[in-house]
Amino acid sequence: MKYSQQIGIIAALCLIGSCFLPWVEIISMHKILNGINGYVNEQFTFGTQIKAHSFFCIISIILFLLNKIWAKRTNIFVCFLSFTWAIKNFILFRMCRMGDCPETKFGLWLLMFFAITMFIMSLLPKIEIQKK
């Protein structure tokens, strides 16, 4: 695909941006959680998920920019790790606890969309192979 690398870089930046949007709202506790604020109370915290997402996205952006075959292969692995981390967050943040189900916000759906887009774009690298 002609623009797969640029789309992958934009998706990585948008994935980091989606960490700032609200992911879920716990209505009974009047809390809105996102990738930066995962704190509910002393016994119930998700941490700051933006750190892992930023790490995977920065590495992925660097690998999208390099025009080497090893970088494209490594990028598939890094984007897959980012995708699985987004799946983990999607499952954990939406999980019902003690009969209280959080309301899913648009930011969590965007997180999954951009993680899937990054992974698909890593599978479609534009690289020219030289014939010997």
N, C-alpha and C positions, 0 to 999 in steps of 0.2 A: 504494500500500500504506500502511496506516494507521501502522504502526510502523517504516517503512523507515529513517527518520532515526536513531531510537534504536538499531536493530539495527546500522546502519552505524557509529555511534559506539562501541558495545560491541565490534564486530569490529575497529575500529581500535585500541582499547586492548588487546584480546586479541592482536592481531598484534604489538604492541610487547612484550607479555608472552611471546610465543612465542620471541622472540629470546634470552631467558634460558634456555630449555630446550635440551637437547642436540639438535643437528641430525644430525651424523654421527659415527661412531667409526672412526678409522683403526687397525685392530687391530694391524698390524705395527709401528706406532710408539707404540702405547698412548696415543693422543691422542683427546680428545673435543672436537669443534668446535661452536660455536654462533654466534649473531649478535654476541656480544661478543668472543669469543676465536676468531679465525681464524688464529692463528699456529701453524705447524707447525715450520718451521725458517727459516734465512736466505733460502733460495731459493724457499720454498714458503709463501706467506702469503695469506690471503683478506681481511685487514683487519677492521675493525669494521663489520659490516653494519647494526648497530642505528642508526647515525647517519642513513643514508638512509631507513630504514624509519620512524624517528621523525619525520623531517622531513615525509615524505609523509603520515603519519598525523595529525600536528598540524594541518597545512594542511587536510586532509580533515575533521577534526573541526570546525574553524572554519567550513568551508563547509557542513557538514551542519547547523550551528546557524543559519546565516543563511537568512532566508526571502525570498530574492531570486532571480529567474530566472537572472541572470548567475552567481550563486554555485552554483546547481545544475548549470549547464552546465560551469562551471569544475571542479566537483567530479568530474564524469565523467572529465575529462582527468587530474586528479590521481590519482584512484583507478585509472585505467588505467596510469599511470606506476608506481604502487605495485605493481600486479599484475604488470607486466612485470619490475620489479626482483625480485619474489619468484620469478618464473619463472627469471630469470638465476641467482639463488642456488640454486634447486632443481637446475638443470642443472650448475652449477659444483661444488657441494658433493658431488653424487652421482657425478661423473665418475671413471672408473677411470684411474689413472695408473701407468704402468710395470707393468701386471699386478696392481696392488693396488687392489681395489675397496673403498671404505668401506662400512660398515654404516649404513644409513639409520635414524635414530631418529625418534620420534614428533613432535618439535618441528618438523622440516622439513615434515612433512605438515600440521601445524596452521598453519604459516606460509602454506602454499598455500591451505588452507581459508578462513582469515580474509581473505586477499587477494581471493579469489574472492567471498566474501560482501560485502566492502566494495564491490567493483566492481558487483555486482548491485544492491546497495542504492542506489548512486549513480544507477543507471538508473531507479529507481522513486521519484522524489521526490514528497513530498506538498506541493503548492503550489496555492494557490487563485488562479485567474485571475479578475480583476475584469472584468465586462462593462461596456462604455461605452454 
